[in-house]
Amino acid sequence: QVQLVESGGGLVQVGGSLGLSCVASGTIDAQYNMAWFRQAPGKEREFVGGIGWREEIRGYSASVKGRFTISRDYAKNTVFLQMNSLKPEDTAIYYCARDRLGFRPNVAETTGEYDDWGQGTQVTVSS
């Protein structure tokens, strides 16, 4: 069993930056693909970006590409999401998740491919 705990959410102004962290604990295999999703009120949970078991494997949604960056610290079992140039439409609860298959050569973008989730952290971008 793996526990994922996100942190770093908060209130930020348009154009600002925020960094999220996701720490994994429990039975952990570092060779897992990880991803960030987000869910705004009244909307479905959507893919934000992911990182493979090898850091060069990364993928982002079109809406955040060029503004958000995912990285990971294997020694600390932590995945990061650096968010820059934030917009009001980035307002959502952000979740990290672990790929149900472990590692694969690409980043999966659908919620069904992830079976461990954190509790989420709220990000609010004010205009």
Disulfide bonds with the S-S distance in Angstrom:
Cys22-Cys96 1.92
